[in-house]
Amino acid sequence: MTRVFNFSAGPAALPEPVLREAAEEMLDWHGSGMSVMEMSHRGKEFIAIAAEAEALLRQLLAVPANYKVLFMQGGAIAENAIVPMNLLRGKAGIDFIDTGEWSRKSIKEAKKYAKVNVAASAEASGYTTVPPRAEWKLDPAAAYVHICSNETIGGVQYHFTPEVGGVPLVADMSSDILSRPVQVAKFGCIYAGAQKNIGPAGLTIVIVHEGLLGQPHPLLPSAFDYKTVADNDSMYNTPPTYAIYIAGLVFKWLEAQGGLPAMEAHNRAKAALLYDYLETTAFYQAPVARDCRSWMNVPFKLKDQTLDAAFLKGAEAAGMVQLKGHRSVGGMRASIYNAMPIEGVRTLVAYMKDFEAKHG
Ligand SMILES: *Cc1c(COP(=O)(O)O)cnc(C)c1O
């Protein structure tokens, strides 16, 4: 068996010990005689699995007691509608900070439900920055302020938590949740699809302040009503059971690594290896402003784009896959989430140097 270094933006690499544990437990989970996939979500075994996953997630992120942790479905794209339908609470408008493709998707969907105010946009920079907080034109009457903490496609990440006064802050953290500690209490709601930095596709995590619940849009489907989901311990309908189980194993693995402070150090070190190298060469170019560079998704371009295909082919031959950039931006993108070992980044940088020596 050979495993590659998988730089996919999502669904993305999982920690190998997690996959091994899941493989061992595949046919018989803890003497139950069943695979987790075969369990009733109302049975005592799965209830214990889900409760442990929630407890571990709460511990990792130090989630305050007055926040609900919800295991949902539909991904972050569904949340782009589910969030306004839950959190608009009869108010008229939402403030958005536009930092790229994922912000724009959130904005477009929210327009179906609310008056959208783009309080700041990085469009003029070609989406290579986060607009400085001082430039945001927030509306104090807004239902909430929405940010995308890490733009997975553009590789732009917040390295600060914005203060937004008394208005709840909502973040799409799909591609950087659990990559570093965050102060959950500064947010009204955090949501994330699991398939970037947590586990299998199909699970969506929502962490929401309980004071925001209970005023849903009248047409909000019950299965997406945060209060209904919370009141039923995320089992109002059948949750994505296997994905919750794998997420729980990932949470346990994160604890064993030293929790989120250790993940931050690990992710900073990986990102520094790659960005520091990109600074030393003109053969490759990193488009994002230095203080907004993502530790999770590192886009870069070969100066001579006619070499792109050869670069990707050589990388694949050397055991590195999924380095092609998103179709909307071109070039390359290395996604280096929690599960990417530093050895993978070292191998990539060595390959990039070697490729430059041959073609530069
Ligand atoms: C991947 C991603 C999404 C889309 O998630 P789906 O699971 O496809 O709905 C949304 N926002 C961000 C920041 C992402 O990285």
The ligand as a Tripos MOL2 file, in Angstrom:
@<TRIPOS>MOLECULE
LIG
   15    15     1     0     0
SMALL
NO_CHARGES

@<TRIPOS>ATOM
      1 C1        -15.8360   24.1380    0.7260 C.3       1 LIG1
      2 C2        -16.4000   25.4020    1.2330 C.ar      1 LIG1
      3 C3        -17.7670   25.6780    1.1290 C.ar      1 LIG1
      4 C4        -18.7490   24.7480    0.4350 C.3       1 LIG1
      5 O1        -19.0510   23.6810    1.1950 O.3       1 LIG1
      6 P1        -20.1150   22.5650    0.7080 P.3       1 LIG1
      7 O2        -19.8700   21.4830    1.6900 O.co2     1 LIG1
      8 O3        -19.7660   22.1840   -0.6970 O.co2     1 LIG1
      9 O4        -21.4590   23.1320    0.8330 O.co2     1 LIG1
     10 C5        -18.2270   26.8730    1.6380 C.ar      1 LIG1
     11 N1        -17.4050   27.7470    2.2340 N.ar      1 LIG1
     12 C6        -16.0800   27.5130    2.3550 C.ar      1 LIG1
     13 C7        -15.2070   28.5160    3.0290 C.3       1 LIG1
     14 C8        -15.5400   26.3290    1.8560 C.ar      1 LIG1
     15 O5        -14.2280   26.0910    1.9710 O.3       1 LIG1
@<TRIPOS>BOND
     1     1     2 1
     2     2     3 ar
     3     2    14 ar
     4     3     4 1
     5     3    10 ar
     6     4     5 1
     7     5     6 1
     8     6     7 2
     9     6     8 1
    10     6     9 1
    11    10    11 ar
    12    11    12 ar
    13    12    13 1
    14    12    14 ar
    15    14    15 1
@<TRIPOS>SUBSTRUCTURE
     1 LIG1         1 GROUP 0 **** ****
